[in-house]
Amino acid sequence: MANIHDITRDEWMLRGPLAEKGYDWWWHSMTAENEKTGEKKAFYVEFFTCNPGLAKDEPVIVWNDPEKQKKGIRPSYLMVNAGFWGEDHGQLHRFFSIWDTDIQPDAPYNIKAADCMCSETHSEGSIDVSAADAAAHPEWMSDAGSMSWNFNIKKEIAFHVGYGANKFFRTINAFEMFWHAEGMKTVFEGEIILNGVKYLLKPETCNGYSDKNWGGDFTSPWVWLSSNNLTSRITGKKLQNSVFEIGGGRPKIFFLALNRKLLGEFYYEGEDYEFNFSKFWTLSRTLFKCWETEDEIRWHVVQITKDAKLDTRIKCKKKDMLNIRYEAPTGYKRHNRLWNGGTGTGILRLYKRSLFGLKEELIDEIYAEGVGCEYGEYCDP
């Protein structure tokens, strides 16, 4: 669906069964400029809630601890997770008991703990983890460093995945992992301070993105690609009103795992091209391959409907990426090589299809920069 906003899908979803076996997070990623040098750097800020119905006085962190798992202990907390990509990449975690967290569950959502807060229109906060604390608390799964942020959020273009995340399917928890990108293209304005260095977020260069995921467990494989830093290779001009998004893996409906499937949308200069397997009348099909080389992660995704085709090839250098760390509501950490980056690059080729696919006409060939990207499959630690 073309740019349909629905902030009810950004509500806090951990009610009913998900209160004791569920996660819900709000993710924001962006590019900021060094205040003094102008150098660009990619960041993210995430507010991750888990199992509020199991809350204790202190945050409960499991992270594959066999003794806690034997006792049936499951995690419960708000984790404020902030990080940055590049050769000096890192992820910083700060935990709160849900009892110390103020959450406005209905739309528009608002979540606050100490000096950390996030809403549809604003976020601010800080994380400071010393090297000594990081070493003394491996359960935090955090690198050492400090990061603070204060920025406004304006979500301009949405990716609405359709009925799969509507109120009925949310109420019965039909899917193991839900997704909504209210800000597939988001404008950020404000500042980030990383280890004492100030970076400025500017609307014209922030390449911003906002989404949320929730459910009872994660997907494997896990695939995500998105950017609005796009340039036409035909005209040489920047695409000012465009953004693409691809995501998914292996959806699970109740206990039934579907074949590997991705959802995708390319909002190209105001015209929408959607690739959604649930909309069978569009004859949507997707083929994808993700793999590691010695120094890169690569994605090749081909999405087709009866009217359009998008061929996407993205790569990102491993030295600039994180193996981002999440534990499932069960307390098990099964994604141990979940590659996550914000500096991917690649080529998108968009075609118009006609005569039942016998004729394909190239609409544009696009160079993508600052691609948010993710790929991982379950593996042993």
C-alpha positions in Angstrom: 0.0 0.0 0.0 1.4 3.4 -1.0 2.5 5.4 2.0 -0.3 4.6 4.4 0.4 5.8 7.9 -1.0 3.9 10.9 0.4 4.8 14.3 -1.8 2.2 16.0 0.7 -0.4 14.7 3.3 1.5 16.7 1.4 0.9 19.9 3.0 -1.3 22.6 1.8 -4.8 21.9 2.9 -6.7 25.0 -0.6 -7.7 26.2 -2.2 -11.1 26.7 0.1 -14.0 26.0 2.9 -11.7 24.8 3.1 -10.1 28.3 5.0 -13.1 29.5 6.5 -14.3 26.2 7.0 -11.4 23.9 9.2 -8.6 22.8 8.4 -5.2 21.2 10.9 -2.7 20.0 11.1 0.7 18.3 14.1 1.2 16.0 15.6 4.4 14.5 18.7 4.6 12.3 20.2 7.7 10.7 23.4 9.4 9.4 24.8 12.4 11.2 27.7 14.8 10.5 30.7 15.5 12.7 30.1 19.0 14.0 33.7 20.0 13.2 34.9 18.0 10.2 31.6 17.3 8.4 32.5 13.6 8.3 29.3 11.4 8.1 28.7 8.6 10.5 25.8 6.1 10.8 24.0 5.5 14.1 21.0 3.7 15.5 18.8 4.0 18.7 16.5 1.3 19.8 14.1 0.8 22.7 13.5 -2.9 23.3 11.0 -4.3 25.8 10.7 -7.9 26.8 8.2 -9.9 29.0 6.7 -7.1 31.1 4.5 -9.6 32.9 7.6 -11.2 34.5 9.0 -7.9 35.8 11.1 -7.8 39.0 12.7 -5.0 41.0 15.8 -5.3 38.8 16.0 -6.1 35.1 16.1 -9.9 34.5 18.7 -10.8 31.9 19.3 -14.4 30.8 21.4 -14.4 27.6 21.7 -18.2 27.4 22.6 -18.6 31.0 22.1 -22.4 31.5 21.5 -22.2 35.3 18.7 -19.6 34.8 17.3 -21.6 31.9 17.2 -24.8 34.1 15.1 -22.8 36.6 12.8 -21.6 33.9 13.8 -18.0 34.3 12.9 -15.8 31.3 14.1 -12.2 30.7 12.2 -9.1 31.5 13.4 -5.5 30.9 13.6 -2.4 28.8 16.9 -2.4 27.0 17.9 0.9 25.5 20.3 -0.1 22.8 22.3 2.5 20.9 25.1 2.0 18.4 27.2 3.1 15.5 28.7 1.6 12.4 32.1 1.9 10.8 35.5 0.5 11.6 35.0 1.6 15.2 31.5 0.1 15.4 29.9 -0.7 18.7 26.7 -1.3 20.5 25.9 0.0 24.0 23.1 -1.5 26.2 21.4 0.0 29.2 18.8 -2.0 31.1 15.8 -1.0 33.3 13.2 -3.0 35.1 9.8 -2.6 33.4 8.6 -1.4 36.8 10.9 1.6 36.5 9.6 2.3 33.0 6.7 4.6 32.1 4.9 3.3 29.0 2.0 4.9 27.2 0.7 1.8 25.4 -1.9 3.3 23.1 -1.2 5.5 20.1 0.7 7.7 20.0 3.1 5.6 22.0 5.6 7.1 24.6 8.2 5.2 26.6 10.4 6.7 29.3 12.9 5.4 31.8 15.3 7.8 33.8 16.7 10.2 31.1 15.8 7.9 28.2 12.6 8.5 26.2 11.1 7.8 22.8 7.9 8.7 21.1 6.5 9.2 17.6 8.1 12.6 17.4 11.1 12.8 19.7 13.8 10.7 21.4 16.6 11.5 23.9 18.8 9.6 26.3 22.2 8.4 27.2 24.2 5.3 27.8 27.6 5.2 29.5 29.4 1.8 29.9 32.9 1.8 31.2 35.4 -0.8 30.1 35.5 -2.1 33.7 31.7 -2.5 33.8 31.6 -4.1 30.4 34.1 -6.7 31.5 32.4 -7.3 34.9 28.9 -7.7 33.4 29.1 -9.9 30.3 25.4 -10.5 30.7 24.9 -6.9 29.5 26.3 -8.0 26.1 27.5 -4.4 25.7 30.6 -2.8 24.4 32.3 0.0 26.3 31.7 3.6 25.5 29.3 6.5 25.9 26.6 7.9 23.6 23.8 10.5 24.2 21.2 11.8 21.8 18.5 14.4 21.5 16.6 14.5 18.2 13.2 15.2 16.7 11.5 12.6 14.5 9.3 13.2 11.4 8.1 10.1 9.7 7.4 11.0 6.1 6.8 7.8 4.1 5.4 4.6 5.6 5.6 0.9 4.6 2.3 -0.6 5.5 2.6 -4.4 5.1 -1.2 -4.8 4.8 -3.7 -7.0 6.6 -1.0 -9.3 8.0 -0.4 -6.8 10.9 -4.0 -5.6 11.2 -5.8 -5.5 14.6 -7.4 -8.9 14.2 -4.1 -10.8 13.5 -2.4 -8.8 16.2 -5.0 -9.7 18.7 -4.7 -13.4 18.1 -0.9 -13.2 17.7 -1.1 -15.0 14.4 2.5 -14.4 13.4 5.6 -15.2 15.4 7.2 -11.9 14.3 5.3 -8.7 13.2 6.7 -5.7 11.4 5.6 -2.1 10.7 7.7 0.7 9.2 5.8 3.9 10.1 8.9 5.9 9.0 10.4 4.0 6.1 11.6 7.5 5.3 12.2 9.5 8.4 13.6 13.0 8.9 15.7 13.5 12.0 17.0 16.8 13.4 19.1 17.1 16.5 22.4 15.8 17.8 24.3 12.7 18.9 27.4 12.8 21.1 29.6 9.7 20.8 32.5 9.4 23.2 32.7 13.2 23.5 32.4 13.9 19.8 29.3 15.8 18.6 27.4 14.8 15.5 24.6 16.8 13.9 21.5 15.4 12.4 20.3 17.4 9.4 17.0 16.8 7.6 18.6 16.9 4.2 21.4 14.4 4.9 20.1 12.2 7.7 18.9 9.2 5.5 16.6 8.4 8.4 14.5 5.2 9.0 12.1 4.1 11.8 10.2 0.9 12.3 9.1 -1.6 14.9 9.0 -5.4 15.4 7.2 -7.4 17.9 6.1 -11.0 18.6 7.0 -14.2 20.5 10.3 -15.0 18.7 12.5 -14.0 15.8 12.7 -15.2 12.2 15.5 -17.2 10.6 16.8 -16.2 8.1 16.5 -12.6 9.0 16.8 -10.1 6.1 16.4 -6.3 6.0 17.5 -3.7 3.5 16.5 0.0 3.3 17.8 3.4 2.2 16.5 6.8 0.9 20.0 7.9 -0.1 19.4 7.2 -3.7 20.8 8.5 -7.0 19.6 7.8 -10.5 22.5 6.4 -12.7 20.5 7.5 -15.8 20.0 11.2 -15.0 22.8 11.5 -12.3 20.3 13.3 -10.1 19.5 12.6 -6.4 16.0 11.0 -5.9 14.5 13.4 -3.4 11.2 11.6 -2.9 12.2 7.9 -3.0 12.9 5.1 -0.6 13.1 1.3 -0.8 12.6 -1.4 1.9 12.9 -5.2 1.9 12.5 -7.4 4.9 11.4 -10.8 6.2 12.8 -14.3 6.1 10.7 -17.3 7.0 7.4 -16.1 8.4 5.7 -18.4 10.9 1.9 -18.4 11.3 1.0 -20.0 14.6 3.2 -23.1 14.4 3.4 -23.3 10.6 6.6 -22.0 9.0 6.1 -20.7 5.5 8.8 -20.9 2.8 11.4 -18.2 2.6 9.6 -15.0 1.8 10.3 -11.3 1.8 8.1 -8.2 1.7 9.3 -5.1 -0.2 8.3 -1.7 -1.4 10.0 0.9 -3.6 8.5 4.3 -3.3 10.0 5.9 -6.4 9.5 9.6 -6.8 6.0 9.5 -5.6 5.0 6.3 -7.4 4.6 3.1 -5.4 5.9 -0.3 -6.3 4.9 -3.0 -3.8 6.0 -6.6 -3.7 3.9 -8.4 -1.1 3.3 -12.1 -1.3 0.1 -11.8 0.7 -1.5 -9.9 -2.1 -1.9 -12.8 -4.4 -3.8 -10.9 -7.1 -0.5 -9.0 -7.9 1.2 -12.3 -8.7 4.1 -11.2 -6.4 7.1 -13.5 -6.3 10.5 -13.0 -4.7 13.8 -14.8 -5.1 16.7 -13.9 -2.7 20.1 -15.0 -1.8 22.3 -13.7 1.1 25.9 -14.8 1.7 29.2 -14.0 3.3 32.5 -13.5 1.5 35.8 -13.1 3.3 35.2 -9.4 3.9 31.6 -8.6 2.9 27.9 -9.6 3.4 26.0 -9.6 0.1 22.3 -9.6 -0.8 20.7 -10.3 -4.2 16.9 -9.9 -4.2 14.6 -10.1 -7.3 11.0 -9.1 -6.7 8.3 -9.4 -9.4 4.7 -8.6 -9.8 2.6 -8.6 -13.0 3.4 -4.9 -13.4 6.9 -4.4 -12.1 10.3 -5.9 -11.3 12.9 -4.8 -8.8 16.4 -6.3 -9.0 18.4 -5.3 -5.9 22.1 -6.1 -5.2 23.6 -4.8 -2.0 26.9 -5.3 -0.2 28.4 -4.1 3.1 31.9 -4.5 4.5 32.1 -6.7 7.5 34.6 -4.4 9.2 31.9 -1.7 9.3 29.1 -4.0 10.7 27.9 -5.4 14.0 26.9 -8.8 15.1 23.9 -7.3 16.8 22.8 -9.0 20.1 19.3 -9.9 21.0 17.9 -12.6 23.3 14.4 -14.1 22.6 11.7 -13.9 25.2 12.5 -17.5 26.0 16.0 -16.4 27.3 17.8 -18.1 24.4 20.1 -16.2 22.1 19.9 -18.2 18.8 21.0 -15.4 16.5 24.8 -15.4 17.0 25.8 -14.1 13.6 23.2 -11.5 12.9 25.1 -9.1 10.7 23.8 -5.6 11.0 25.0 -2.5 9.2 24.2 1.0 8.1 26.8 1.7 5.4 25.7 -0.7 2.7 25.9 0.2 -1.0 24.5 -1.3 -4.2 22.4 -1.1 -7.3 18.7 -1.3 -7.8 17.1 -1.8 -11.3 13.4 -1.0 -11.6 11.5 -2.3 -14.5 7.9 -1.9 -15.8 6.5 -5.2 -17.0 3.7 -5.8 -19.5 2.4 -8.5 -21.8 2.4 -11.0 -18.9 6.1 -10.4 -18.3 7.2 -10.9 -21.9 8.2 -7.2 -22.1 10.3 -5.4 -19.5 11.2 -1.8 -19.8 13.9 -0.2 -17.5 12.5 2.7 -15.6 15.7 3.5 -13.7 19.0 2.2 -12.5 19.7 3.6 -9.0 22.8 3.7 -6.8 22.0 3.3 -3.1 24.2 4.4 -0.3 23.9 4.3 3.5 21.8 1.1 3.2 20.6 -0.2 6.5 21.1 -4.0 6.2 20.8 -7.1 8.1 21.3 -10.8 7.6 21.5 -13.8 9.9 20.4 -17.4 10.5 20.3 -19.3 13.7 23.6 -20.9 14.7 25.3 -22.2 17.8 27.3 -19.7 19.9 
